């Protein structure tokens, strides 16, 4: 049962846990996607093509930096879920202290580096001269939100590691609504606020993230949650920080290189002209919707696996894998069927150009038919990540992207003299990802990757402390 002490996912119905835990995360993803669509409408419809191009140019940089933060918070999620599952609440507090210092600190460091290197990065991306100055200004302002965003990522991952996916959803909803309201007010200077144009969207993000972060921290302190950030005990920063780096660095590298790889694939598509780019862009929106359930199921499965592995319930982990395949496979199979059978109506939501729709249809016939493979990959990867073996999932992702998808897209599109070669390369990369991930899962080697606690002697010895007792001690110490 959910409480301020989280939800124990090591007992009870596994299918029920998967559904109730992943559903709030899925709703949160839809909220974020809805906001990005609304923001694109404000920028594109009211500020013009130049403003939309400015945001588009900045997006790969922001996405790459967010990838670094998300990779590090995956490590926090794994460490929290394993500690919580094993009922090692003293260890859980050390993870919280370590993450409270490490992840927002990383956000501050990346902000400082970004502020300095922004002009050089945008120049290296061949940003058009007519939007260069606006892009530098926008990106420098947006980067100020990184420490707040990274802190939110960290707290969300800690709560999810304890089995609580609802609290992050409630605060994310407030953040999205606040940003949605502030966007037009700061863009156009309404209600006495300054008229900031495109930069108003960046300031809206900063303000809403900062406000919601403070509110969430205050709420967790009031609830006396085990993951409530407080003034860290610096003696806690040794082992847990090393473990966070060991798990988080591969995941961060994976996220960043995946972002870069997608930029290269988009560049290959761009070489076939505007129609190809438009078709790829429209079809990619369908990808976004199709991948959303799989990604969220993967995150849920990683947390369930982490808690149960921490508790030593390996039999339940096999059950988590089976139910995960059924849920994720079934949902992505339905989306695959819709993409293959009704591609034109789906694409017409984003474009009315008949030529673009025709080419986008070919994408959905080839790539859309393979969505189910992507859904299954996130199940096996979720188990592997839950064991702490993020180096393996990083290797699988980079193999699929950098050995198969990017070179394959270039070679096949040249051999076929058609952008459809890119479509086939993307589809084939899904097969490779699934084969490698499932092979590693069924080998059982991921169980060896379970975190070996260097302090296992004193930490593991003796009875496990009562969570309420730990909370009382921590509150008194704070």
C-alpha positions as CSV (number, residue, x, y, z in Angstrom):
1,X,0.0,0.0,0.0
2,X,1.3,3.5,-0.9
3,X,2.2,5.8,2.0
4,X,4.8,8.4,2.9
5,X,7.1,5.3,3.2
6,X,6.5,4.4,-0.4
7,X,5.0,1.2,-1.9
8,X,6.5,-2.2,-1.2
9,X,6.6,-3.8,-4.7
10,X,8.1,-7.0,-3.3
11,X,4.7,-8.3,-2.2
12,X,1.3,-8.4,-3.9
13,X,0.1,-8.8,-7.4
14,X,2.8,-8.1,-10.0
15,X,0.4,-7.2,-12.9
16,X,-1.4,-4.8,-10.6
17,X,1.9,-3.2,-9.6
18,X,3.0,-2.8,-13.2
19,X,-0.3,-1.1,-14.2
20,X,-0.7,1.1,-11.1
21,X,2.9,2.1,-11.1
22,X,3.4,2.8,-14.8
23,X,0.1,4.5,-15.4
24,X,1.0,7.8,-13.6
25,X,4.3,7.9,-15.4
26,X,2.5,7.4,-18.7
27,X,0.1,10.2,-17.9
28,X,3.1,12.4,-17.0
29,X,4.7,11.6,-20.4
30,X,1.5,12.5,-22.2
31,X,1.3,15.8,-20.2
32,X,4.9,16.7,-21.2
33,X,4.2,15.9,-24.8
34,X,1.0,17.9,-24.8
35,X,2.9,20.9,-23.4
36,X,5.6,20.6,-26.1
37,X,2.8,20.6,-28.7
38,X,1.2,23.7,-27.1
39,X,4.5,25.5,-26.8
40,X,5.3,24.7,-30.5
41,X,1.9,26.3,-31.4
42,X,2.6,29.5,-29.4
43,X,6.1,29.8,-31.0
44,X,5.3,28.7,-34.5
45,X,1.9,30.4,-35.0
46,X,2.5,33.6,-33.1
47,X,6.3,34.3,-33.3
48,X,7.0,33.1,-36.7
49,X,9.3,30.7,-38.6
50,X,12.5,32.3,-37.2
51,X,11.4,31.6,-33.6
52,X,10.5,28.1,-34.4
53,X,13.8,27.5,-36.1
54,X,15.6,28.9,-33.0
55,X,13.9,26.4,-30.7
56,X,14.6,23.6,-33.2
57,X,18.3,24.5,-33.3
58,X,18.5,24.6,-29.5
59,X,16.6,21.3,-29.0
60,X,19.5,18.8,-29.7
61,X,21.7,20.6,-27.2
62,X,19.0,20.7,-24.5
63,X,18.0,17.0,-25.2
64,X,21.7,15.9,-24.9
65,X,22.2,17.7,-21.6
66,X,18.9,16.3,-20.3
67,X,20.1,12.9,-21.3
68,X,23.1,13.2,-19.0
69,X,20.9,14.2,-16.1
70,X,18.4,11.4,-16.8
71,X,21.2,8.8,-17.0
72,X,22.5,9.8,-13.6
73,X,19.0,9.7,-12.1
74,X,18.5,6.2,-13.5
75,X,21.4,5.2,-11.1
76,X,19.6,6.9,-8.2
77,X,16.4,5.0,-9.1
78,X,18.2,1.7,-9.1
79,X,20.1,2.3,-5.8
80,X,16.9,3.6,-4.1
81,X,14.8,0.7,-5.3
82,X,17.4,-2.0,-4.3
83,X,17.9,-0.4,-0.8
84,X,14.2,0.0,-0.3
85,X,13.4,-3.5,-1.4
86,X,16.0,-4.9,1.0
87,X,14.7,-2.6,3.8
88,X,18.1,-1.1,4.3
89,X,16.8,2.4,5.2
90,X,20.2,3.6,6.5
91,X,21.6,2.9,3.1
92,X,18.7,4.6,1.4
93,X,19.4,7.8,3.3
94,X,23.0,7.7,2.2
95,X,21.8,7.4,-1.4
96,X,19.5,10.4,-0.9
97,X,22.3,12.5,0.5
98,X,24.6,11.5,-2.3
99,X,22.1,12.3,-5.0
100,X,21.1,15.6,-3.4
101,X,24.6,16.8,-3.8
102,X,25.6,15.1,-7.0
103,X,22.8,15.6,-9.5
104,X,21.9,19.3,-8.9
105,X,25.6,19.9,-8.7
106,X,26.0,18.3,-12.1
107,X,23.2,20.6,-13.4
108,X,25.0,23.7,-12.1
109,X,28.3,22.5,-13.8
110,X,26.6,21.9,-17.1
111,X,24.9,25.3,-16.9
112,X,28.2,27.1,-16.4
113,X,29.9,25.2,-19.2
114,X,26.8,25.8,-21.5
115,X,26.8,29.5,-20.8
116,X,30.4,29.8,-22.0
117,X,30.3,27.3,-24.9
118,X,26.8,28.1,-26.3
119,X,28.1,30.3,-29.2
120,X,30.8,27.7,-30.2
121,X,28.3,24.8,-30.1
122,X,25.7,26.6,-32.2
123,X,28.4,27.7,-34.7
124,X,29.6,24.1,-34.9
125,X,26.0,23.1,-35.7
126,X,26.0,25.5,-38.7
127,X,23.2,27.6,-37.2
128,X,21.9,30.0,-39.9
129,X,23.3,33.6,-39.4
130,X,19.8,35.2,-39.3
131,X,18.8,33.2,-36.2
132,X,22.3,32.8,-34.6
133,X,22.1,35.7,-32.0
134,X,18.5,34.8,-31.1
135,X,19.5,31.1,-30.6
136,X,22.5,32.1,-28.4
137,X,20.2,34.3,-26.2
138,X,17.4,31.7,-25.9
139,X,19.7,28.8,-25.1
140,X,21.7,30.7,-22.5
141,X,18.5,31.6,-20.7
142,X,17.0,28.1,-21.0
143,X,20.2,26.5,-19.6
144,X,19.6,28.4,-16.3
145,X,16.7,25.9,-15.7
146,X,19.1,22.9,-15.7
147,X,19.9,22.8,-11.9
148,X,16.1,22.9,-11.1
149,X,15.3,20.3,-13.7
150,X,18.0,18.0,-12.6
151,X,16.9,18.3,-9.0
152,X,13.3,17.4,-10.1
153,X,14.7,14.4,-12.0
154,X,16.5,13.2,-8.9
155,X,13.6,13.6,-6.6
156,X,11.2,11.9,-9.1
157,X,13.6,9.0,-9.5
158,X,13.9,8.6,-5.7
159,X,10.2,8.6,-5.2
160,X,9.7,6.1,-8.1
161,X,12.4,3.9,-6.6
162,X,10.2,3.7,-3.5
163,X,7.3,2.7,-5.6
164,X,5.6,6.1,-5.6
165,X,4.9,7.3,-9.1
166,X,1.8,9.4,-8.2
167,X,3.4,12.2,-6.2
168,X,5.8,13.1,-9.1
169,X,2.8,13.2,-11.4
170,X,0.8,15.7,-9.3
171,X,3.7,18.1,-9.2
172,X,4.5,17.6,-12.8
173,X,0.9,18.5,-13.6
174,X,1.3,21.7,-11.7
175,X,4.5,22.5,-13.5
176,X,3.1,21.9,-16.9
177,X,-0.1,24.0,-16.2
178,X,2.0,26.8,-14.7
179,X,4.4,26.9,-17.7
180,X,1.4,26.7,-20.1
181,X,-0.1,29.8,-18.4
182,X,3.1,31.7,-18.1
183,X,4.2,31.2,-21.8
184,X,1.7,33.6,-23.4
185,X,1.9,36.1,-20.5
186,X,5.7,36.4,-20.8
187,X,5.8,36.1,-24.6
188,X,3.3,39.0,-25.1
189,X,3.8,40.9,-21.9
190,X,0.3,40.5,-20.4
191,X,-0.9,41.4,-16.8
192,X,1.9,43.9,-16.3
193,X,4.6,41.3,-17.0
194,X,7.5,42.2,-19.4
195,X,7.2,41.4,-23.1
196,X,10.0,38.9,-23.7
197,X,9.1,37.3,-27.0
198,X,10.6,33.9,-27.5
199,X,12.8,34.2,-24.4
200,X,9.6,34.4,-22.4
201,X,9.1,30.6,-22.9
202,X,12.6,30.0,-21.4
203,X,11.9,32.2,-18.4
204,X,8.5,30.5,-17.9
205,X,10.3,27.2,-17.7
206,X,12.8,28.5,-15.2
207,X,10.1,30.0,-12.9
208,X,7.8,27.1,-12.9
209,X,10.6,24.5,-12.4
210,X,12.0,26.5,-9.4
211,X,8.6,27.1,-7.8
212,X,7.4,23.5,-8.2
213,X,10.8,22.2,-6.9
214,X,10.5,24.2,-3.7
215,X,6.9,23.1,-3.2
216,X,7.8,19.4,-3.7
217,X,10.8,19.6,-1.3
218,X,8.5,21.3,1.3
219,X,5.8,18.7,0.8
220,X,8.3,15.8,1.3
221,X,9.8,17.4,4.4
222,X,6.3,17.8,5.8
223,X,5.4,14.2,5.0
224,X,8.7,13.1,6.6
225,X,9.4,11.1,3.5
226,X,12.6,8.9,3.5
227,X,13.7,10.7,0.3
228,X,13.0,14.3,1.5
229,X,16.1,16.3,0.5
230,X,17.8,17.9,3.4
231,X,21.2,19.3,4.4
232,X,23.4,16.3,3.3
233,X,25.6,14.4,5.7
234,X,28.9,14.6,3.8
235,X,30.2,11.4,5.4
236,X,27.5,9.7,3.3
237,X,29.0,10.7,0.0
238,X,31.7,8.1,-0.5
239,X,30.5,4.7,-1.6
240,X,27.0,5.7,-2.8
241,X,28.6,8.5,-5.0
242,X,30.9,6.0,-6.6
243,X,28.0,3.6,-7.2
244,X,26.0,6.4,-8.7
245,X,28.8,7.2,-11.1
246,X,29.4,3.5,-11.9
247,X,25.7,3.0,-12.9
248,X,24.9,6.5,-14.1
249,X,27.9,7.3,-16.4
250,X,27.1,4.5,-18.9
251,X,23.5,5.5,-18.9
252,X,24.4,9.2,-19.5
253,X,26.7,8.3,-22.3
254,X,24.0,6.1,-23.8
255,X,21.4,8.9,-23.7
256,X,23.9,11.5,-25.1
257,X,25.1,9.3,-28.0
258,X,21.6,8.2,-28.8
259,X,20.7,11.9,-29.2
260,X,23.7,12.5,-31.4
261,X,22.9,9.4,-33.5
262,X,19.4,10.6,-34.1
263,X,20.8,13.9,-35.3
264,X,23.0,12.0,-37.8
265,X,20.1,9.9,-39.0
266,X,18.0,13.1,-39.5
267,X,20.9,14.6,-41.5
268,X,20.9,11.5,-43.8
269,X,17.1,12.0,-44.3
270,X,17.6,15.7,-45.0
271,X,19.9,14.8,-47.9
272,X,16.9,13.5,-49.8
273,X,15.1,16.8,-49.7
274,X,12.3,18.7,-48.0
275,X,9.6,16.1,-48.7
276,X,11.7,13.3,-47.0
277,X,12.4,15.5,-44.0
278,X,8.7,16.4,-43.6
279,X,7.6,12.8,-44.0
280,X,10.2,11.7,-41.4
281,X,9.2,14.5,-39.0
282,X,5.5,13.6,-39.3
283,X,6.0,9.8,-38.9
284,X,8.4,10.5,-36.0
285,X,5.5,12.0,-34.1
286,X,3.7,8.7,-34.4
287,X,6.9,7.0,-33.1
288,X,6.8,9.3,-30.0
289,X,3.3,8.1,-29.2
290,X,4.2,4.5,-29.9
291,X,7.4,4.5,-27.8
292,X,5.8,6.3,-24.8
293,X,4.1,3.2,-23.2
294,X,7.2,1.0,-23.8
295,X,9.5,3.5,-22.2
296,X,7.3,3.9,-19.2
297,X,6.8,0.2,-18.8
298,X,10.6,-0.2,-19.0
299,X,11.0,2.4,-16.2
300,X,8.3,0.6,-14.1
301,X,9.9,-2.8,-14.6
302,X,13.3,-1.4,-13.7
303,X,11.9,-0.2,-10.3
304,X,10.0,-3.5,-9.7
305,X,13.1,-5.5,-10.5
306,X,15.3,-3.3,-8.4
307,X,13.1,-3.7,-5.3
308,X,12.7,-7.4,-5.7
309,X,16.3,-8.1,-6.5
310,X,17.3,-6.0,-3.4
311,X,14.9,-8.3,-1.4
312,X,16.3,-11.4,-3.0
313,X,13.0,-12.4,-4.7
314,X,14.5,-13.7,-8.0
315,X,11.4,-15.7,-8.7
316,X,9.2,-12.6,-8.7
317,X,11.7,-11.0,-11.2
318,X,11.0,-13.7,-13.7
319,X,7.3,-13.1,-13.2
320,X,7.9,-9.3,-13.7
321,X,9.6,-10.2,-17.1
322,X,6.7,-12.4,-18.2
323,X,4.0,-9.8,-17.3
324,X,6.0,-7.0,-18.7
325,X,6.3,-8.7,-22.1
326,X,2.5,-9.3,-22.1
327,X,1.6,-5.7,-21.2
328,X,4.2,-3.9,-23.3
329,X,4.0,-6.3,-26.2
330,X,0.2,-6.2,-26.3
331,X,0.0,-2.3,-26.3
332,X,2.7,-1.8,-28.8
333,X,1.2,-4.5,-31.0
334,X,-2.1,-2.6,-31.1
335,X,-0.2,0.6,-32.0
336,X,1.8,-1.3,-34.7
337,X,-1.5,-2.6,-36.2
338,X,-3.0,1.0,-36.2
339,X,0.2,2.4,-37.8
340,X,0.2,-0.3,-40.6
341,X,-3.5,-0.4,-41.2
342,X,-4.4,3.3,-40.9
343,X,-1.2,5.3,-41.7
344,X,-2.9,8.0,-43.8
345,X,-5.4,9.2,-41.1
346,X,-2.6,9.3,-38.5
347,X,-0.3,11.3,-40.7
348,X,-3.0,13.8,-41.7
349,X,-3.0,15.0,-38.1
350,X,0.4,16.6,-38.9
351,X,0.3,17.3,-42.6
352,X,-2.1,17.6,-45.6
353,X,0.5,17.3,-48.3
354,X,-0.3,14.1,-50.3
355,X,3.3,13.5,-51.3
356,X,4.5,13.7,-47.7
357,X,1.7,11.4,-46.6
358,X,2.6,8.9,-49.2
359,X,6.3,8.8,-48.1
360,X,5.3,8.8,-44.5
361,X,3.0,5.9,-45.1
362,X,6.0,3.8,-46.4
363,X,7.8,4.7,-43.1
364,X,4.9,3.4,-41.0
365,X,4.5,0.3,-43.1
366,X,8.2,-0.6,-42.5
367,X,9.1,0.9,-39.1
368,X,5.6,0.9,-37.6
369,X,5.3,-2.8,-38.1
370,X,8.3,-3.2,-35.7
371,X,7.0,-1.1,-32.8
372,X,6.3,-4.3,-30.9
373,X,10.0,-5.2,-31.0
374,X,10.8,-1.9,-29.4
375,X,8.3,-2.5,-26.7
376,X,9.8,-5.9,-25.8
377,X,13.4,-4.5,-25.7
378,X,12.4,-2.1,-22.9
379,X,11.1,-5.1,-20.8
380,X,14.4,-7.1,-20.8
381,X,16.4,-3.8,-20.6
382,X,14.3,-2.8,-17.6
383,X,15.3,-6.1,-15.8
384,X,19.0,-5.6,-16.7
385,X,19.0,-2.0,-15.5
386,X,17.2,-3.0,-12.3
387,X,20.1,-5.2,-11.5
388,X,22.5,-2.3,-12.0
389,X,24.0,-3.5,-15.3
390,X,23.6,-0.3,-17.2
391,X,26.9,-0.9,-19.0
392,X,25.2,-3.8,-20.8
393,X,22.1,-1.9,-22.0
394,X,24.4,1.0,-23.0
395,X,26.4,-1.4,-25.1
396,X,23.3,-2.8,-26.7
397,X,21.9,0.7,-27.5
398,X,25.2,1.9,-29.0
399,X,25.6,-1.3,-31.1
400,X,22.1,-0.9,-32.4
401,X,22.5,2.7,-33.2
402,X,26.1,3.3,-34.2
403,X,26.9,-0.1,-35.8
404,X,23.5,-0.9,-37.4
405,X,21.2,2.1,-37.7
406,X,23.5,5.0,-38.7
407,X,25.9,3.2,-41.1
408,X,23.0,1.1,-42.3
409,X,20.8,4.1,-43.0
410,X,23.7,5.7,-45.0
411,X,24.6,2.5,-47.0
412,X,21.0,1.3,-47.7
413,X,19.7,4.7,-48.8
414,X,22.6,5.0,-51.2
415,X,22.2,1.4,-52.5
416,X,18.5,1.9,-53.0
417,X,18.8,5.5,-54.1
418,X,15.9,6.2,-51.8
419,X,15.2,7.5,-48.3
420,X,13.3,4.2,-47.7
421,X,16.8,2.7,-47.0
422,X,16.8,4.7,-43.8
423,X,13.4,3.2,-42.9
424,X,14.7,-0.3,-43.3
425,X,17.9,0.4,-41.3
426,X,15.7,1.7,-38.4
427,X,13.5,-1.4,-38.5
428,X,16.5,-3.7,-38.6
429,X,18.1,-2.0,-35.6
430,X,15.0,-2.9,-33.6
431,X,15.6,-6.6,-34.4
432,X,19.3,-6.3,-33.3
433,X,18.4,-4.5,-30.0
434,X,15.8,-7.2,-29.2
435,X,18.0,-10.1,-30.1
436,X,21.0,-8.8,-28.0
437,X,18.8,-7.8,-25.0
438,X,16.9,-11.0,-24.8
439,X,20.0,-13.1,-25.3
440,X,21.6,-11.4,-22.3
441,X,18.5,-11.7,-20.2
442,X,18.1,-15.4,-20.8
443,X,21.8,-16.0,-20.2
444,X,21.2,-15.0,-16.6
445,X,24.4,-13.0,-16.4
446,X,22.6,-9.9,-15.4
447,X,22.1,-11.5,-11.9
448,X,25.9,-11.3,-11.4
449,X,25.7,-7.5,-12.0
450,X,23.7,-7.0,-8.8
451,X,25.4,-4.4,-6.7
452,X,28.0,-5.8,-4.3
453,X,27.9,-3.6,-1.3
454,X,31.5,-2.8,-0.3
455,X,30.2,-2.1,3.2
456,X,28.2,-5.4,3.3
457,X,29.7,-6.4,6.6
458,X,28.3,-3.7,9.0
459,X,25.4,-2.7,6.8
460,X,24.1,-6.2,6.2
461,X,24.7,-7.6,9.6
462,X,22.1,-7.6,12.3
463,X,18.4,-6.9,12.0
464,X,17.1,-4.5,9.4
465,X,15.9,-1.2,11.0
466,X,12.3,-0.2,11.2
467,X,11.7,2.5,8.6
468,X,9.8,4.7,11.1
469,X,12.7,4.4,13.5
470,X,15.1,5.5,10.8
471,X,12.9,8.4,9.9
472,X,12.7,9.6,13.5
473,X,16.5,9.4,13.8
474,X,17.1,11.3,10.6
475,X,14.6,14.0,11.5
476,X,16.2,14.5,14.8
477,X,19.7,14.6,13.2
478,X,18.5,17.1,10.6
